[in-house]
Amino acid sequence: MATTSEAKAHQLISCEECGIVVSIPPMVAGQRAQCPRCAHVITKLNHRPYQSIIAIAIACLTMLVLSISFPFMSFSVQGLSQEITLLHAAKMLAEFKNVSLGLLLLGTVIILPMIYISSILYLYSHAAKYDKLPPTAHQAKIAKLICRIIFRIEPWLMVDVFLIGVLVSLIKIASLADVGMGKSFWAFCLYTVLFVKCMSMVDRFWLWERFIPVIAVEGIKEGDTHLTGNHIGCHVCHQLNPYSKTRCIRCGSPIHPYDPKQSLQKAWALLFASIIFYLPANLYPMMYTVSLGKSEGSTILEGVVLLWNLGSYPIAMVIFFASIFIPVAKMFALAWLFSQAKKYQDLPPQESIAKLKIYRMTEFIGRWSMIDIFVVAILVALVQLQNLMAIYPGPAALYFAAVVVSTMLSAMSFDPKILWSMPTENNHLTPKREPQL
């Protein structure tokens, strides 16, 4: 059965990756609308859009509470043992004068995901009511604030990255002592799966439409682009705004006209910052290992070599790709995209799509470099057996976290619409059927 918004006429929306204005036709459950020029998924309509995500969000919050309520992992050797909870990992980093890393872990793995899931549960629970009865002005104002928050923090949710870091830590120390999995570990695994599924089901265009419908703006038509100079698209709610506006007429978020020069300057500055941070991140020790009273530091590369010599080839490769190859590859890829900006003015659509795929890849892989930071956090919290065996964070950990954050911000600052300048003839959008959930 079609909902109220499904029965509406075509709505105009600007693709955030190539800048073309397309018309969204009425959609039914299981369909998604892709940009006809760059194939970016603009919006989608899930099967059972309310019940599915509400059920998953409730289960996700339940697993999160269980993840922080019981022992997470235990470590024992020669009669000495250490047991930690999930919150203990962040606390131990703070105790070793790495408050920033502790807050980063706490925020990206627990606090921000909890805010995100709770907000999604609130929004979808109320959205189900508003198909029959529109929200009041006060309800719409609250929904607007919550939507603005969750879509701002979305790139910084790293629950899945943390789980991979935990698994790497397990394999790294399994040969040194007995490692036990607590109840919270299994709850966290389920929490991660549910969280990733919940995020994949959220669609910002559909959600905004439930609380504050799109506002029609005269003078904008299908086929216009960011170069037309008659509109500005909002990255938060996808509303098309008059070119003279500085804040979105729908959600109130700051908006800026298309300015490739400013975008590139900011992206270059953050990229140079990441390169500067990357040098001490590789020269200083990532962590210190104390064994029988003797302390020894190891850099990222030394840790990879040690794992390789011990025969832990898969883990050595994971650390190498996540902590060495991916950051370097991302910096080179971004530098290449930025340096070629002047040549994008005359690119045919096929070459623009090829370069856009490179940009998409750099955005996707950037956050996975945080694995090594989470490995250090788990090991520091878990391996604390006085002088017999202990692990402490090294100065490189903070620098490497700065590298990851800087490269992510650099990629976000780059406007992919720079890659597009030539219009295409076929701008008609046709919904595609998504696989049934």
Rosetta blueprint (number, residue, H / E / L):
1 M L
2 A L
3 T L
4 T L
5 S H
6 E H
7 A H
8 K L
9 A L
10 H L
11 Q E
12 L E
13 I E
14 S E
15 C L
16 E L
17 E L
18 C L
19 G L
20 I L
21 V E
22 V E
23 S E
24 I E
25 P L
26 P L
27 M L
28 V L
29 A L
30 G L
31 Q E
32 R E
33 A E
34 Q E
35 C L
36 P L
37 R L
38 C L
39 A L
40 H L
41 V E
42 I E
43 T E
44 K E
45 L L
46 N L
47 H L
48 R L
49 P L
50 Y L
51 Q H
52 S H
53 I H
54 I H
55 A H
56 I H
57 A H
58 I H
59 A H
60 C H
61 L H
62 T H
63 M H
64 L H
65 V H
66 L H
67 S H
68 I L
69 S L
70 F L
71 P L
72 F L
73 M E
74 S E
75 F E
76 S E
77 V E
78 Q L
79 G L
80 L E
81 S E
82 Q E
83 E E
84 I E
85 T L
86 L H
87 L H
88 H H
89 A H
90 A H
91 K H
92 M H
93 L H
94 A H
95 E H
96 F L
97 K L
98 N L
99 V H
100 S H
101 L H
102 G H
103 L H
104 L H
105 L H
106 L H
107 G H
108 T H
109 V H
110 I H
111 I H
112 L H
113 P H
114 M H
115 I H
116 Y H
117 I H
118 S H
119 S H
120 I H
121 L H
122 Y H
123 L H
124 Y H
125 S H
126 H H
127 A H
128 A H
129 K H
130 Y H
131 D L
132 K L
133 L L
134 P L
135 P L
136 T L
137 A H
138 H H
139 Q H
140 A H
141 K H
142 I H
143 A H
144 K H
145 L H
146 I H
147 C H
148 R H
149 I H
150 I H
151 F H
152 R H
153 I H
154 E H
155 P H
156 W H
157 L L
158 M L
159 V H
160 D H
161 V H
162 F H
163 L H
164 I H
165 G H
166 V H
167 L H
168 V H
169 S H
170 L H
171 I H
172 K H
173 I H
174 A L
175 S L
176 L L
177 A L
178 D E
179 V E
180 G E
181 M E
182 G L
183 K H
184 S H
185 F H
186 W H
187 A H
188 F H
189 C H
190 L H
191 Y H
192 T H
193 V H
194 L H
195 F H
196 V H
197 K H
198 C H
199 M H
200 S H
201 M H
202 V L
203 D L
204 R H
205 F H
206 W H
207 L H
208 W H
209 E H
210 R H
211 F H
212 I L
213 P L
214 V L
215 I L
216 A L
217 V L
218 E L
219 G L
220 I L
221 K L
222 E L
223 G L
224 D L
225 T L
226 H L
227 L L
228 T L
229 G L
230 N L
231 H L
232 I E
233 G E
234 C L
235 H L
236 V L
237 C L
238 H L
239 Q L
240 L E
241 N E
242 P L
243 Y L
244 S L
245 K L
246 T L
247 R E
248 C L
249 I L
250 R L
251 C L
252 G L
253 S L
254 P E
255 I L
256 H L
257 P L
258 Y L
259 D L
260 P H
261 K H
262 Q H
263 S H
264 L H
265 Q H
266 K H
267 A H
268 W H
269 A H
270 L H
271 L H
272 F H
273 A H
274 S H
275 I H
276 I H
277 F H
278 Y H
279 L H
280 P H
281 A H
282 N H
283 L H
284 Y L
285 P L
286 M L
287 M E
288 Y E
289 T E
290 V E
291 S E
292 L L
293 G L
294 K E
295 S E
296 E E
297 G E
298 S E
299 T L
300 I H
301 L H
302 E H
303 G H
304 V H
305 V H
306 L H
307 L H
308 W H
309 N H
310 L L
311 G L
312 S L
313 Y H
314 P H
315 I H
316 A H
317 M H
318 V H
319 I H
320 F H
321 F H
322 A H
323 S H
324 I H
325 F H
326 I H
327 P H
328 V H
329 A H
330 K H
331 M H
332 F H
333 A H
334 L H
335 A H
336 W H
337 L H
338 F H
339 S H
340 Q L
341 A H
342 K H
343 K H
344 Y H
345 Q H
346 D H
347 L L
348 P L
349 P H
350 Q H
351 E H
352 S H
353 I H
354 A H
355 K H
356 L H
357 K H
358 I H
359 Y H
360 R H
361 M H
362 T H
363 E H
364 F H
365 I H
366 G H
367 R H
368 W H
369 S H
370 M H
371 I H
372 D H
373 I H
374 F H
375 V H
376 V H
377 A H
378 I H
379 L H
380 V H
381 A H
382 L H
383 V L
384 Q E
385 L E
386 Q L
387 N L
388 L L
389 M E
390 A E
391 I E
392 Y E
393 P E
394 G L
395 P L
396 A H
397 A H
398 L H
399 Y H
400 F H
401 A H
402 A H
403 V H
404 V H
405 V H
406 S H
407 T H
408 M H
409 L H
410 S H
411 A H
412 M H
413 S H
414 F L
415 D L
416 P H
417 K H
418 I H
419 L H
420 W L
421 S L
422 M L
423 P L
424 T L
425 E L
426 N L
427 N L
428 H L
429 L L
430 T L
431 P L
432 K E
433 R E
434 E L
435 P L
436 Q L
437 L L
